[in-house]
Structures are given as structure tokens and as C-alpha cells.
Amino acid sequence: MARIMDGRSLSDSIREKVKEDIGKLQQYGTAVGLGLLLIGEHPASRQYFLAIKKACSKVGVDTYQFKLPETASMNEIVNVVHSINSDERINGLLVLFPLPGRINARRIVNEIVPEKDIDGLGSLSVGRLAADESTLQIFKEGYIFKEGYYEMLYECRFMPTVSSFLPCTPFGVIRLLEHYGIGIKGKHAVVVGKSLAVGRPLSLMLLAKEATVTVCHRETHDLGAFTRQADLICTATGVRGLIKEDMVKEGVVVVDIGINVLDDGSIVGDVDFEPVEKKASFITPVPGGVGPVTIAMLLEKTVRSAQRSEFLKSPLMLG
């Protein structure tokens, strides 16, 4: 029987550290702000919007809400993004997806300046991850606020690369695995799904951690032939019951990132949970696994952005 990887315990510890860091910033007159851009009234987007607002209020992050109608034009949305880019009160911007079908989502994300792209989806952020530059962040934190000053762990010459953020959900997966003491180096990891938000960046992070990585997707023939070889399976497809008991080996670690909302309002993942749980060594539940960690990572990155901004303004940078 698998051990359940409860994301709420890790989330709670991250949030406590976020509250502590915000308190230290406030001592120096610095508030932490997160911009939330919601276009239209998509139910999933609205639900996530409300969850983030609630989480921010609990740790002391100020939220700045930008709501545009479904009919908003590309120019209107871009102008809002530009205004947020130049707003010193706002340390990070999260665009709530999905956007209306007529809107080019990549254009919107790429208008966010990298230092406020806290979900790491802009082309510069993605490129730095692919070039194995920003992956420094998955090995240790970039900065520590300590005894009234910023102690920099990375040399200043690394600032351009660490000023990019990693996508919240895949970074949260790495943190969750480490929280439960699950080694990644040398393991065969199978990532199911190749989205730019989860599957692709997660595969790059696992590679940086020296796993052997196989990426599967909707055109993969005989998915089970790959998943049965895996020491670690990470699935993010939104296909209910995709990973079944006969598709996994004994002792596998299973991270379910999929979300499927059923007619009764309950939420399930990609994994046929109960049968797979009997064979796995570790498994994440849905809900309560990766989801809480994703929001906690969003809060952490918003604080990191505020810390970096203050560091760059600090006299310590002179000389």
C-alpha cells in the first residue's frame, strides 16, 4: 500500500516561511503585491482566482485584481499587462487561463516582463529553463533575507538567469518529491503530457535532477509499455482513469497532476487511484496533492520577486 504524499503539509510549511519573509520585508517598508488578471467568467478560472485571493490574504500578500469582460480586445489586455509591468506595487502577475479562444495566449504571456512572470511561462523564462540556466533554483534558494540585509547566495553575474521564474506546478512537484525524501537522480521518470505549463518544463527539471526522462503524449502508442518501465510517473493530461493498475510496476512513485471535475462537483485525477495505490510506494491524492503546493509556490515566488526588487535597489549593489 502506497504512502500518500499530502501536499497540504508542504504547502503549510511554505506559507509559514512566506509569512515570515513578508514580515521582514514590511519592517523595511516594503509590501508584497500580486496582480491577478481575469478575462471573462470561465468557472475554473474564477474558482482558481478566488482560491489565490484567499491564500494571499492569509499570508499578507496584497492582491490587485484586473477583471476584463469576455469581449475585451487584444489591445485592451496588452495595455493592462503593460500597466502592471510598470506598477511598483505589483511584484508578480498571474494570468488566469483559459483565455477566450480568439485571444493569442502566448502574446499575452510574452508581454509580461520576466521579473514579474512568476508562473515562468514567457518565452524568456522558458528559454532559460531549456538552456539549464534558471534550474539553479531547484537546487537551492537564490536569496535569504537575514538579520536585516540580503545575503546573496548566487554571484551577481548570475542575476540575469535567476531573475526568471520556474512554472509553479512542475516546481511544486519537485519540491513535493524532495519533501518526502524521494530521490530523482538516476531514476527512470515517465512524464505523461507535454504541455508548456506542466509536462514540458517538468521533464526539463527532472533532467536537471539527472533522471532519465521519457515524455509521452496523446500520439504515444502503447502508453503502458512506457509507464511499466517507470520508477516515477508524473501525469498531467486531464483524462480520467488514464493510468490503470496494469500500467504500473510494484513500488512506483506516482504523481497525479490531472484535474477532472465530475458532474457532482467532485474532483479526480488521471490515475485510477485505489488499484494503483496498492502497487505504488508513494502516490499523490487528487485533490490535496500537487494543487495546494502550486498555490504555495505562487506565493513564494511573489515574495522572491519582491526580495529581488529590493535587493536591486539596495546600496549593497554599489561598489
NUTOR-854246 format. One record per residue (C-alpha): residue number from 1; x, y, z; residue in one letter. Coordinates in nm, 2 decimals, decimal comma. Layout:
BEGIN
ATOM   num        x        y        z   residuo
ATOM   NUM        X        Y        Z         a
...
END
This chain:
BEGIN
ATOM   num        x        y        z   residuo
ATOM     1     0,00     0,00     0,00         m
ATOM     2     0,14     0,34    -0,10         a
ATOM     3     0,23     0,62     0,13         r
ATOM     4     0,01     0,93     0,05         i
ATOM     5     0,20     1,24    -0,05         m
ATOM     6    -0,02     1,50     0,12         d
ATOM     7     0,06     1,84    -0,04         g
ATOM     8    -0,11     2,03     0,23         r
ATOM     9     0,17     1,97     0,49         s
ATOM    10     0,43     2,10     0,25         l
ATOM    11     0,20     2,39     0,15         s
ATOM    12     0,16     2,49     0,51         d
ATOM    13     0,54     2,50     0,57         s
ATOM    14     0,60     2,71     0,26         i
ATOM    15     0,32     2,95     0,36         r
ATOM    16     0,46     2,99     0,71         e
ATOM    17     0,80     3,08     0,55         k
ATOM    18     0,63     3,32     0,32         v
ATOM    19     0,45     3,50     0,61         k
ATOM    20     0,79     3,53     0,79         e
ATOM    21     0,96     3,68     0,48         d
ATOM    22     0,67     3,92     0,43         i
ATOM    23     0,70     4,03     0,79         g
ATOM    24     1,07     4,10     0,74         k
ATOM    25     1,01     4,30     0,42         l
ATOM    26     0,74     4,50     0,60         q
ATOM    27     0,99     4,61     0,86         q
ATOM    28     1,17     4,79     0,58         y
ATOM    29     0,85     4,95     0,45         g
ATOM    30     0,81     4,70     0,16         t
ATOM    31     0,47     4,55     0,08         a
ATOM    32     0,43     4,24    -0,14         v
ATOM    33     0,17     4,26    -0,42         g
ATOM    34     0,03     4,01    -0,67         l
ATOM    35    -0,16     4,11    -0,98         g
ATOM    36    -0,45     3,88    -1,09         l
ATOM    37    -0,58     3,92    -1,45         l
ATOM    38    -0,91     3,75    -1,52         l
ATOM    39    -1,07     3,78    -1,86         i
ATOM    40    -1,43     3,66    -1,88         g
ATOM    41    -1,60     3,43    -1,63         e
ATOM    42    -1,47     3,08    -1,70         h
ATOM    43    -1,58     2,87    -1,40         p
ATOM    44    -1,24     2,71    -1,35         a
ATOM    45    -1,06     3,04    -1,38         s
ATOM    46    -1,29     3,21    -1,14         r
ATOM    47    -1,25     2,92    -0,89         q
ATOM    48    -0,87     2,95    -0,90         y
ATOM    49    -0,89     3,33    -0,88         f
ATOM    50    -1,09     3,31    -0,56         l
ATOM    51    -0,86     3,04    -0,41         a
ATOM    52    -0,55     3,25    -0,48         i
ATOM    53    -0,71     3,56    -0,33         k
ATOM    54    -0,79     3,37    -0,01         k
ATOM    55    -0,44     3,23     0,01         a
ATOM    56    -0,29     3,58    -0,04         c
ATOM    57    -0,50     3,73     0,24         s
ATOM    58    -0,38     3,46     0,49         k
ATOM    59    -0,01     3,54     0,44         v
ATOM    60    -0,02     3,91     0,38         g
ATOM    61     0,02     3,94     0,01         v
ATOM    62    -0,18     4,24    -0,14         d
ATOM    63    -0,39     4,14    -0,44         t
ATOM    64    -0,46     4,37    -0,73         y
ATOM    65    -0,75     4,25    -0,93         q
ATOM    66    -0,79     4,32    -1,30         f
ATOM    67    -1,11     4,19    -1,45         k
ATOM    68    -1,19     4,23    -1,81         l
ATOM    69    -1,50     4,12    -2,00         p
ATOM    70    -1,51     3,82    -2,24         e
ATOM    71    -1,53     4,08    -2,52         t
ATOM    72    -1,20     4,26    -2,43         a
ATOM    73    -0,97     4,31    -2,73         s
ATOM    74    -0,61     4,21    -2,75         m
ATOM    75    -0,50     4,57    -2,73         n
ATOM    76    -0,70     4,63    -2,41         e
ATOM    77    -0,55     4,32    -2,25         i
ATOM    78    -0,20     4,41    -2,35         v
ATOM    79    -0,24     4,77    -2,22         n
ATOM    80    -0,34     4,63    -1,88         v
ATOM    81    -0,04     4,40    -1,88         v
ATOM    82     0,19     4,69    -1,96         h
ATOM    83     0,04     4,90    -1,68         s
ATOM    84     0,11     4,61    -1,43         i
ATOM    85     0,46     4,58    -1,56         n
ATOM    86     0,53     4,94    -1,46         s
ATOM    87     0,34     4,93    -1,13         d
ATOM    88     0,59     4,92    -0,84         e
ATOM    89     0,33     4,79    -0,60         r
ATOM    90     0,29     4,46    -0,80         i
ATOM    91     0,57     4,21    -0,78         n
ATOM    92     0,41     3,93    -0,99         g
ATOM    93     0,14     3,89    -1,24         l
ATOM    94    -0,07     3,58    -1,29         l
ATOM    95    -0,30     3,55    -1,60         v
ATOM    96    -0,59     3,32    -1,53         l
ATOM    97    -0,63     3,06    -1,80         f
ATOM    98    -0,81     2,96    -2,02         p
ATOM    99    -0,84     3,29    -2,22         l
ATOM   100    -1,12     3,34    -2,47         p
ATOM   101    -1,04     3,13    -2,78         g
ATOM   102    -0,99     3,44    -3,01         r
ATOM   103    -0,71     3,57    -2,78         i
ATOM   104    -0,35     3,47    -2,85         n
ATOM   105    -0,24     3,35    -2,51         a
ATOM   106     0,13     3,34    -2,59         r
ATOM   107     0,12     3,70    -2,70         r
ATOM   108    -0,03     3,80    -2,36         i
ATOM   109     0,22     3,59    -2,16         v
ATOM   110     0,51     3,73    -2,35         n
ATOM   111     0,41     4,08    -2,27         e
ATOM   112     0,48     4,02    -1,90         i
ATOM   113     0,83     4,13    -1,80         v
ATOM   114     1,04     3,83    -1,68         p
ATOM   115     1,08     3,96    -1,33         e
ATOM   116     0,70     3,96    -1,29         k
ATOM   117     0,64     3,64    -1,48         d
ATOM   118     0,60     3,44    -1,16         i
ATOM   119     0,45     3,14    -1,34         d
ATOM   120     0,75     3,11    -1,57         g
ATOM   121     0,55     3,08    -1,90         l
ATOM   122     0,70     3,36    -2,10         g
ATOM   123     0,95     3,28    -2,38         s
ATOM   124     1,25     3,42    -2,19         l
ATOM   125     1,16     3,22    -1,88         s
ATOM   126     1,10     2,90    -2,09         v
ATOM   127     1,42     2,95    -2,28         g
ATOM   128     1,63     3,00    -1,97         r
ATOM   129     1,48     2,68    -1,83         l
ATOM   130     1,56     2,49    -2,15         a
ATOM   131     1,91     2,62    -2,15         a
ATOM   132     1,96     2,49    -1,80         d
ATOM   133     2,02     2,84    -1,66         e
ATOM   134     1,73     2,90    -1,42         s
ATOM   135     1,73     2,54    -1,29         t
ATOM   136     1,98     2,67    -1,03         l
ATOM   137     1,66     2,74    -0,83         q
ATOM   138     1,56     2,38    -0,79         i
ATOM   139     1,88     2,31    -0,60         f
ATOM   140     1,87     2,59    -0,35         k
ATOM   141     1,71     2,93    -0,29         e
ATOM   142     1,86     3,23    -0,46         g
ATOM   143     1,84     3,47    -0,17         y
ATOM   144     1,79     3,47     0,20         i
ATOM   145     1,66     3,77     0,40         f
ATOM   146     1,87     3,75     0,71         k
ATOM   147     1,95     3,99     1,00         e
ATOM   148     1,82     4,30     0,82         g
ATOM   149     2,01     4,25     0,49         y
ATOM   150     2,01     4,04     0,18         y
ATOM   151     2,26     3,76     0,18         e
ATOM   152     2,32     3,67    -0,18         m
ATOM   153     2,40     3,30    -0,25         l
ATOM   154     2,44     3,35    -0,62         y
ATOM   155     2,71     3,57    -0,76         e
ATOM   156     2,58     3,89    -0,92         c
ATOM   157     2,68     3,77    -1,26         r
ATOM   158     2,41     3,51    -1,23         f
ATOM   159     2,14     3,77    -1,19         m
ATOM   160     2,00     3,75    -1,55         p
ATOM   161     1,94     3,38    -1,52         t
ATOM   162     1,79     3,37    -1,17         v
ATOM   163     1,57     3,66    -1,24         s
ATOM   164     1,35     3,42    -1,43         s
ATOM   165     1,09     3,20    -1,25         f
ATOM   166     1,01     2,84    -1,30         l
ATOM   167     0,65     2,72    -1,36         p
ATOM   168     0,47     2,68    -1,03         c
ATOM   169     0,31     2,33    -1,08         t
ATOM   170     0,62     2,14    -1,20         p
ATOM   171     0,84     2,32    -0,95         f
ATOM   172     0,59     2,22    -0,69         g
ATOM   173     0,62     1,85    -0,80         v
ATOM   174     1,00     1,86    -0,75         i
ATOM   175     0,95     2,02    -0,40         r
ATOM   176     0,69     1,76    -0,31         l
ATOM   177     0,92     1,47    -0,41         l
ATOM   178     1,20     1,62    -0,21         e
ATOM   179     0,97     1,68     0,09         h
ATOM   180     0,90     1,31     0,10         y
ATOM   181     1,27     1,21     0,06         g
ATOM   182     1,22     1,06    -0,29         i
ATOM   183     1,54     1,05    -0,49         g
ATOM   184     1,53     1,16    -0,85         i
ATOM   185     1,88     1,11    -0,97         k
ATOM   186     1,92     0,80    -1,18         g
ATOM   187     1,55     0,71    -1,18         k
ATOM   188     1,35     0,65    -1,49         h
ATOM   189     1,08     0,92    -1,49         a
ATOM   190     0,79     0,90    -1,74         v
ATOM   191     0,61     1,22    -1,79         v
ATOM   192     0,26     1,19    -1,95         v
ATOM   193     0,16     1,51    -2,11         g
ATOM   194     0,37     1,77    -2,29         k
ATOM   195     0,20     2,10    -2,22         s
ATOM   196     0,41     2,41    -2,18         l
ATOM   197     0,26     2,47    -1,84         a
ATOM   198     0,34     2,13    -1,68         v
ATOM   199     0,47     1,84    -1,89         g
ATOM   200     0,75     2,00    -2,08         r
ATOM   201     0,90     2,21    -1,80         p
ATOM   202     0,87     1,92    -1,56         l
ATOM   203     1,06     1,70    -1,79         s
ATOM   204     1,34     1,96    -1,81         l
ATOM   205     1,35     1,99    -1,43         m
ATOM   206     1,37     1,61    -1,39         l
ATOM   207     1,66     1,61    -1,65         l
ATOM   208     1,84     1,88    -1,45         a
ATOM   209     1,80     1,65    -1,14         k
ATOM   210     1,96     1,37    -1,35         e
ATOM   211     1,67     1,15    -1,40         a
ATOM   212     1,63     0,95    -1,73         t
ATOM   213     1,32     1,11    -1,87         v
ATOM   214     1,06     0,97    -2,12         t
ATOM   215     0,78     1,21    -2,23         v
ATOM   216     0,46     1,05    -2,36         c
ATOM   217     0,16     1,22    -2,51         h
ATOM   218    -0,16     1,16    -2,70         r
ATOM   219     0,02     1,02    -3,00         e
ATOM   220     0,23     0,78    -2,80         t
ATOM   221     0,15     0,42    -2,90         h
ATOM   222     0,11     0,17    -2,61         d
ATOM   223     0,14     0,41    -2,32         l
ATOM   224     0,16     0,12    -2,08         g
ATOM   225     0,48    -0,02    -2,24         a
ATOM   226     0,65     0,30    -2,12         f
ATOM   227     0,48     0,35    -1,78         t
ATOM   228     0,55    -0,01    -1,67         r
ATOM   229     0,92     0,08    -1,70         q
ATOM   230     0,89     0,39    -1,48         a
ATOM   231     1,03     0,44    -1,13         d
ATOM   232     0,84     0,77    -1,13         l
ATOM   233     0,53     0,85    -1,32         i
ATOM   234     0,41     1,21    -1,35         c
ATOM   235     0,08     1,25    -1,53         t
ATOM   236    -0,09     1,58    -1,63         a
ATOM   237    -0,34     1,51    -1,91         t
ATOM   238    -0,69     1,57    -1,76         g
ATOM   239    -0,80     1,22    -1,88         v
ATOM   240    -0,99     1,05    -1,60         r
ATOM   241    -0,86     0,70    -1,52         g
ATOM   242    -0,58     0,71    -1,78         l
ATOM   243    -0,32     0,53    -1,56         i
ATOM   244    -0,45     0,19    -1,45         k
ATOM   245    -0,32    -0,08    -1,23         e
ATOM   246    -0,18    -0,29    -1,51         d
ATOM   247     0,02     0,01    -1,64         m
ATOM   248     0,25     0,04    -1,33         v
ATOM   249     0,51    -0,17    -1,17         k
ATOM   250     0,54    -0,25    -0,80         e
ATOM   251     0,70     0,02    -0,59         g
ATOM   252     0,65     0,30    -0,85         v
ATOM   253     0,61     0,66    -0,73         v
ATOM   254     0,30     0,82    -0,89         v
ATOM   255     0,24     1,20    -0,91         v
ATOM   256    -0,11     1,28    -1,04         d
ATOM   257    -0,13     1,64    -1,17         i
ATOM   258    -0,45     1,58    -1,37         g
ATOM   259    -0,78     1,76    -1,28         i
ATOM   260    -1,12     1,63    -1,38         n
ATOM   261    -1,44     1,79    -1,24         v
ATOM   262    -1,72     1,54    -1,23         l
ATOM   263    -2,09     1,62    -1,27         d
ATOM   264    -2,14     1,61    -0,89         d
ATOM   265    -1,87     1,87    -0,84         g
ATOM   266    -1,61     1,62    -0,71         s
ATOM   267    -1,25     1,62    -0,85         i
ATOM   268    -1,05     1,33    -0,96         v
ATOM   269    -0,71     1,30    -1,14         g
ATOM   270    -0,56     1,09    -1,42         d
ATOM   271    -0,49     0,79    -1,21         v
ATOM   272    -0,73     0,50    -1,12         d
ATOM   273    -0,64     0,57    -0,76         f
ATOM   274    -0,74     0,28    -0,54         e
ATOM   275    -0,60    -0,01    -0,76         p
ATOM   276    -0,28     0,19    -0,84         v
ATOM   277    -0,23     0,28    -0,47         e
ATOM   278    -0,20    -0,09    -0,39         k
ATOM   279     0,11    -0,12    -0,61         k
ATOM   280     0,28     0,22    -0,57         a
ATOM   281     0,52     0,31    -0,30         s
ATOM   282     0,41     0,68    -0,30         f
ATOM   283     0,12     0,84    -0,46         i
ATOM   284    -0,05     1,19    -0,46         t
ATOM   285    -0,42     1,22    -0,40         p
ATOM   286    -0,65     1,44    -0,61         v
ATOM   287    -0,74     1,68    -0,46         p
ATOM   288    -0,49     1,75    -0,18         g
ATOM   289    -0,17     1,65    -0,36         g
ATOM   290     0,00     1,88    -0,61         v
ATOM   291    -0,27     2,15    -0,60         g
ATOM   292    -0,20     2,31    -0,26         p
ATOM   293     0,17     2,31    -0,34         v
ATOM   294     0,11     2,50    -0,66         t
ATOM   295    -0,06     2,79    -0,49         i
ATOM   296     0,20     2,79    -0,21         a
ATOM   297     0,48     2,81    -0,48         m
ATOM   298     0,29     3,11    -0,64         l
ATOM   299     0,30     3,29    -0,31         l
ATOM   300     0,67     3,21    -0,25         e
ATOM   301     0,77     3,34    -0,59         k
ATOM   302     0,58     3,66    -0,54         t
ATOM   303     0,78     3,72    -0,23         v
ATOM   304     1,11     3,62    -0,41         r
ATOM   305     1,02     3,88    -0,67         s
ATOM   306     0,98     4,15    -0,40         a
ATOM   307     1,31     4,05    -0,24         q
ATOM   308     1,49     4,06    -0,57         r
ATOM   309     1,34     4,40    -0,65         s
ATOM   310     1,45     4,54    -0,31         e
ATOM   311     1,80     4,38    -0,35         f
ATOM   312     1,85     4,56    -0,68         l
ATOM   313     1,76     4,89    -0,51         k
ATOM   314     1,99     4,83    -0,22         s
ATOM   315     2,31     5,02    -0,16         p
ATOM   316     2,47     4,67    -0,12         l
ATOM   317     2,47     4,65    -0,50         m
ATOM   318     2,71     4,95    -0,52         l
ATOM   319     3,08     4,91    -0,53         g
END
